[in-house]
Amino acid sequence: MLNPLPPLQTLRAFEATGRLLSMSLAAAELNLTAGAISRQIRVLEDDLGVALFRRMTRRIVLTDEGFAFHQVVSRTLGELSRETERLRSSRGSKRLTISTSVSFASKWLGTRLHRLIARLPDVDLHLEVSDVNIDLGDRRVDAAIRYGTGTYPNTVSERILDETMSPVCSPEYRVRAGGLTVPSDLLGCTLFNEERVLHDDRALPKWEQWFATAGVVGQCRRGPTLSHGSLTIEAAIRGEGVVLGRSVLVADDIAAGRLIELFPDIRLPAGRGYDLVHRPGEHDHPLITVLRGWLRDEVREFLAATGGAKIT
């Protein structure tokens, strides 16, 4: 007799956690608590007899066995999702599935998504959040908003936003650090770093480049390295240090007073931007057309309010 499959809820918890590399983000996506996610993954690991994640101080990463198993689970759940969508489509319902990164979803897209929903009242809108570039060829996702150089194989991309980087911190941290009135003051601060381990984005400007542009010579005090820009921003909001903030991701927090841009006259081009990506031949698809128009309206309003990035 074949061994039974693990419970479906453990596989869903594992898929989301492996995709987001965060139990708290997986919990938010699945409307569970982080403790429930952790317990489900422990049940799955006990059932399989292998560790799926390495628990590190501030983050988790997939083990080799976990990475291989995650590919299978993601593919299988994706096939179930596509077949479900096929059956739903057969009775006439419409659906638009958009993929984007964790940081962009949490710091920019999510708070604006209700206006896209209002434009598509008869469409089921689904947002798939992952720092892995989903293969649009399998048709599980209709379009993606990706962060990169603008070149993505077998797709068509349209740049919607460029980005710069400059130091940001909380107002409270600035006071504790003595005001931070000149760039050299940052040498004594805790400086957070972002390392996007799942993308070829290691060319994002680093603190050394910003200090060189600012004309500062000296050894800076290094801080933690986190895998998502949204995680470094939250650390800055909590007053734990200074972040080389990406202009698009920090704009709303600056506007709300949660963060301060310390030296707005010293900004580095990120060398990356946000692109609307879709399959070839679907530029004029009605849902893609609505999505494109909505994005352009949101970006136009965003730039008018912040002046922080460039629309192309």
C-alpha positions as CSV (number, residue, x, y, z in Angstrom):
1,M,0.0,0.0,0.0
2,L,1.3,3.4,-0.9
3,N,2.3,5.8,1.9
4,P,-0.3,8.6,2.1
5,L,0.6,12.1,0.9
6,P,1.3,14.8,3.5
7,P,-1.7,16.9,4.5
8,L,-2.5,19.5,1.8
9,Q,-2.3,22.4,4.3
10,T,1.3,21.5,5.1
11,L,2.2,21.6,1.4
12,R,0.5,25.0,1.0
13,A,2.3,26.3,4.0
14,F,5.6,25.0,2.7
15,E,5.1,26.3,-0.8
16,A,4.3,29.8,0.4
17,T,7.2,29.9,2.9
18,G,9.7,28.6,0.4
19,R,8.5,31.1,-2.2
20,L,8.6,34.1,0.2
21,L,11.4,32.8,2.5
22,S,9.4,34.2,5.4
23,M,7.0,32.4,7.8
24,S,5.4,35.7,8.7
25,L,4.8,36.7,5.1
26,A,3.5,33.2,4.3
27,A,1.1,33.5,7.3
28,A,-0.2,36.8,6.0
29,E,-0.8,35.4,2.6
30,L,-2.6,32.3,3.9
31,N,-4.5,34.2,6.6
32,L,-2.9,32.1,9.4
33,T,-0.5,32.9,12.3
34,A,3.2,32.5,12.0
35,G,3.0,29.9,14.7
36,A,0.6,27.8,12.6
37,I,2.8,28.0,9.6
38,S,5.8,26.9,11.7
39,R,3.8,24.0,13.1
40,Q,2.7,22.8,9.7
41,I,6.2,22.9,8.3
42,R,7.4,20.9,11.4
43,V,4.7,18.3,10.7
44,L,5.8,18.1,7.1
45,E,9.5,17.8,8.0
46,D,8.7,15.1,10.5
47,D,6.6,13.3,7.9
48,L,9.3,13.4,5.3
49,G,12.2,12.8,7.8
50,V,14.3,15.7,6.4
51,A,14.9,19.3,7.2
52,L,13.4,21.6,4.5
53,F,14.7,24.9,5.9
54,R,17.8,26.1,7.6
55,R,16.8,28.5,10.4
56,M,19.2,31.4,10.6
57,T,19.3,34.4,12.9
58,R,17.1,36.7,10.9
59,R,16.0,34.6,7.9
60,I,15.4,31.1,6.7
61,V,16.7,29.4,3.5
62,L,15.8,26.2,1.8
63,T,18.0,23.2,2.3
64,D,19.1,21.3,-0.9
65,E,16.3,18.8,-0.2
66,G,13.9,21.6,0.5
67,F,14.7,23.4,-2.7
68,A,14.2,20.2,-4.8
69,F,11.0,19.4,-3.0
70,H,9.7,23.0,-3.3
71,Q,10.1,22.8,-7.1
72,V,7.9,19.7,-7.2
73,V,5.3,21.1,-4.8
74,S,5.1,24.4,-6.6
75,R,4.7,22.7,-10.0
76,T,2.0,20.4,-8.6
77,L,0.0,23.1,-6.9
78,G,0.4,25.2,-10.0
79,E,-1.1,22.4,-12.1
80,L,-4.0,22.1,-9.7
81,S,-4.5,25.9,-9.9
82,R,-4.5,25.9,-13.7
83,E,-7.0,23.1,-13.9
84,T,-9.2,24.9,-11.3
85,E,-9.0,28.0,-13.4
86,R,-9.9,26.1,-16.6
87,L,-13.0,24.7,-14.9
88,R,-14.0,28.1,-13.6
89,S,-13.4,29.7,-17.1
90,S,-15.7,27.1,-18.6
91,R,-18.6,28.7,-16.8
92,G,-17.7,32.1,-18.0
93,S,-15.9,33.7,-15.0
94,K,-12.9,36.0,-15.8
95,R,-9.7,36.1,-13.8
96,L,-6.5,38.2,-13.9
97,T,-3.5,36.8,-12.0
98,I,-0.5,39.2,-11.5
99,S,2.9,38.2,-10.1
100,T,5.2,40.6,-8.3
101,S,8.0,40.6,-5.7
102,V,7.5,40.6,-2.0
103,S,8.9,44.1,-1.4
104,F,7.0,45.8,-4.2
105,A,3.7,44.1,-3.2
106,S,4.0,45.1,0.5
107,K,5.5,48.6,0.1
108,W,3.8,49.9,-3.1
109,L,1.4,47.7,-5.0
110,G,-0.8,46.4,-2.2
111,T,-2.0,49.7,-0.9
112,R,-3.1,50.7,-4.4
113,L,-4.6,47.5,-5.6
114,H,-8.2,48.4,-4.6
115,R,-8.4,50.9,-7.4
116,L,-7.5,48.2,-10.0
117,I,-10.2,46.0,-8.5
118,A,-12.7,48.9,-8.9
119,R,-11.8,49.1,-12.6
120,L,-12.4,45.4,-13.1
121,P,-15.6,44.7,-11.1
122,D,-16.4,41.5,-13.0
123,V,-12.9,40.0,-12.8
124,D,-11.5,37.8,-10.1
125,L,-8.1,39.5,-9.4
126,H,-5.3,37.4,-7.9
127,L,-1.9,38.6,-6.7
128,E,0.9,36.1,-6.6
129,V,3.7,37.3,-4.5
130,S,7.2,35.7,-5.0
131,D,10.8,36.8,-5.5
132,V,11.1,34.0,-8.1
133,N,10.4,35.2,-11.7
134,I,7.3,33.0,-12.5
135,D,7.4,31.4,-15.9
136,L,4.6,33.2,-17.9
137,G,4.7,30.4,-20.5
138,D,2.7,28.0,-18.3
139,R,-0.2,30.5,-18.3
140,R,-0.8,30.3,-14.6
141,V,0.1,34.0,-14.4
142,D,-1.2,36.6,-16.9
143,A,1.3,39.4,-16.2
144,A,4.1,40.3,-13.9
145,I,5.6,43.4,-12.4
146,R,9.3,42.6,-12.2
147,Y,12.2,44.4,-10.8
148,G,15.3,44.2,-12.9
149,T,17.1,45.4,-16.0
150,G,14.1,45.1,-18.3
151,T,15.3,41.9,-20.2
152,Y,13.3,38.8,-19.4
153,P,13.5,35.8,-21.8
154,N,10.5,34.9,-23.9
155,T,8.4,37.9,-22.7
156,V,7.6,41.5,-23.6
157,S,8.4,44.1,-21.0
158,E,7.5,47.8,-20.6
159,R,9.3,50.0,-18.1
160,I,6.9,51.7,-15.7
161,L,9.3,53.1,-13.0
162,D,12.9,53.7,-12.5
163,E,14.5,54.0,-9.1
164,T,17.2,55.7,-7.0
165,M,18.8,54.9,-3.7
166,S,19.6,57.1,-0.7
167,P,19.9,56.8,3.1
168,V,16.8,56.8,5.2
169,C,16.1,56.3,8.9
170,S,13.3,56.9,11.4
171,P,13.0,60.4,13.0
172,E,13.8,58.9,16.4
173,Y,17.0,57.2,15.2
174,R,18.1,60.5,13.7
175,V,17.8,62.2,17.0
176,R,19.5,59.4,18.9
177,A,22.4,59.5,16.4
178,G,23.0,63.2,17.0
179,G,21.2,64.7,14.0
180,L,23.1,63.1,11.1
181,T,23.7,66.5,9.4
182,V,26.6,65.5,7.2
183,P,27.3,62.2,5.3
184,S,30.3,61.3,7.4
185,D,28.0,61.1,10.5
186,L,26.7,57.8,9.0
187,L,30.1,56.1,9.6
188,G,29.1,55.5,13.2
189,C,25.6,54.2,12.5
190,T,24.3,50.7,12.0
191,L,23.8,50.4,8.3
192,F,21.4,47.8,7.0
193,N,22.1,46.0,3.7
194,E,19.8,44.3,1.2
195,E,20.9,41.1,-0.6
196,R,18.5,39.8,-3.2
197,V,19.6,36.2,-3.1
198,L,17.1,34.9,-5.7
199,H,17.8,37.4,-8.4
200,D,20.8,38.7,-10.4
201,D,20.4,42.0,-8.5
202,R,23.7,41.9,-6.6
203,A,24.7,44.9,-8.7
204,L,22.4,47.1,-6.6
205,P,24.4,50.0,-5.2
206,K,26.1,49.3,-1.9
207,W,27.0,51.6,1.0
208,E,30.6,51.8,-0.3
209,Q,29.3,53.4,-3.5
210,W,27.1,55.9,-1.7
211,F,30.0,57.0,0.6
212,A,32.3,57.3,-2.4
213,T,29.7,59.5,-4.2
214,A,29.3,61.6,-1.0
215,G,33.1,62.0,-0.8
216,V,33.3,60.3,2.6
217,V,36.5,58.3,3.4
218,G,36.5,56.0,6.4
219,Q,35.4,52.6,7.7
220,C,31.6,52.3,8.3
221,R,30.1,50.1,10.9
222,R,28.4,47.2,9.1
223,G,24.9,46.1,10.0
224,P,22.7,43.1,9.2
225,T,22.1,41.9,5.7
226,L,18.4,41.0,4.9
227,S,17.0,39.3,1.8
228,H,14.1,41.7,1.1
229,G,14.0,45.5,0.8
230,S,10.8,45.5,2.8
231,L,12.5,43.9,5.7
232,T,15.3,46.5,5.8
233,I,12.7,49.3,5.6
234,E,10.8,47.8,8.6
235,A,14.0,47.7,10.5
236,A,14.6,51.3,9.8
237,I,11.1,52.3,10.8
238,R,11.7,50.5,14.1
239,G,14.7,52.7,14.7
240,E,17.3,50.0,14.4
241,G,19.6,51.8,11.9
242,V,19.9,53.4,8.5
243,V,18.9,51.8,5.2
244,L,20.1,52.6,1.7
245,G,16.5,53.0,0.7
246,R,15.0,52.3,-2.7
247,S,13.0,55.4,-3.7
248,V,9.9,53.6,-4.8
249,L,9.7,51.4,-1.7
250,V,10.3,54.1,0.9
251,A,8.2,56.9,-0.6
252,D,5.0,56.1,1.2
253,D,6.8,55.8,4.6
254,I,8.6,59.1,4.0
255,A,5.3,60.8,3.1
256,A,3.7,59.4,6.3
257,G,6.6,60.6,8.5
258,R,7.8,57.1,9.4
259,L,11.1,57.6,7.6
260,I,13.3,60.6,6.7
261,E,15.5,60.8,3.6
262,L,18.7,62.1,5.1
263,F,20.5,63.5,2.1
264,P,18.1,63.9,-0.8
265,D,20.7,65.6,-2.9
266,I,22.9,62.5,-3.0
267,R,21.0,59.7,-4.8
268,L,22.4,56.8,-6.6
269,P,20.7,55.3,-9.7
270,A,19.7,51.8,-8.8
271,G,20.4,50.4,-12.2
272,R,17.1,48.5,-12.0
273,G,13.5,49.4,-12.4
274,Y,10.0,48.0,-12.4
275,D,8.6,46.5,-15.6
276,L,5.2,45.3,-16.7
277,V,5.9,41.9,-18.3
278,H,3.5,39.8,-20.3
279,R,3.5,37.1,-23.0
280,P,4.3,38.1,-26.6
281,G,1.2,38.8,-28.7
282,E,-0.9,39.9,-25.6
283,H,-0.1,43.7,-25.7
284,D,-3.7,44.5,-26.7
285,H,-5.4,41.8,-24.6
286,P,-8.3,43.7,-22.8
287,L,-7.2,42.8,-19.3
288,I,-3.5,43.7,-20.0
289,T,-4.7,47.0,-21.5
290,V,-6.7,47.8,-18.3
291,L,-3.7,46.8,-16.1
292,R,-1.3,48.9,-18.2
293,G,-3.6,52.0,-18.0
294,W,-4.1,51.6,-14.3
295,L,-0.4,51.3,-13.7
296,R,0.4,54.4,-15.7
297,D,-2.3,56.4,-13.8
298,E,-1.0,55.2,-10.4
299,V,2.6,56.0,-11.4
300,R,1.7,59.4,-12.6
301,E,-0.1,60.2,-9.3
302,F,2.8,58.7,-7.4
303,L,5.4,60.8,-9.2
304,A,3.3,64.0,-8.8
305,A,3.2,63.4,-5.0
306,T,6.9,62.4,-4.5
307,G,8.9,63.5,-7.5
308,G,11.1,60.5,-6.6
309,A,11.4,58.4,-9.7
310,K,10.9,58.6,-13.5
311,I,8.2,57.2,-15.7
312,T,9.2,56.1,-19.2
